[in-house]
């Protein structure tokens, strides 16, 4: 089983993303977006600005964190450097997502300054 899994069968625009390791979280986190963002692997076509709902589970916590935001990044099929197809959703400015950003930044602490590639850069 992969470290990050998605389920798009529920309904269009709703995605479930389970991130099981800090390495997978580092690869999916998009700190360049104001408020932060998260990359969601998806084989569906997405447009910038498209509204999506992501139900995110981090590491060993089974709690699903709802993120309703807009697509702010798109990796098309066959993206450069073998990056996976999918989209990045910008975290909205609400209490849930501010808490999520603090949690992610705490989990990734020193890794955020790393030069290791991610799913977006």
Buried (B, 14 or more C-beta within 10 A) or exposed (E): EEBBBBEBEEEEBBBBBBBBEBEBBBBBBBBEBEBBBBBBBBEEEBEEEBEBBBBBBBBEEEEBBEBBBBBBBBBEEEBEEEBBBBBBBBBEEBEEBBEBBEBBBEBBEEBEEEEEEBBBE
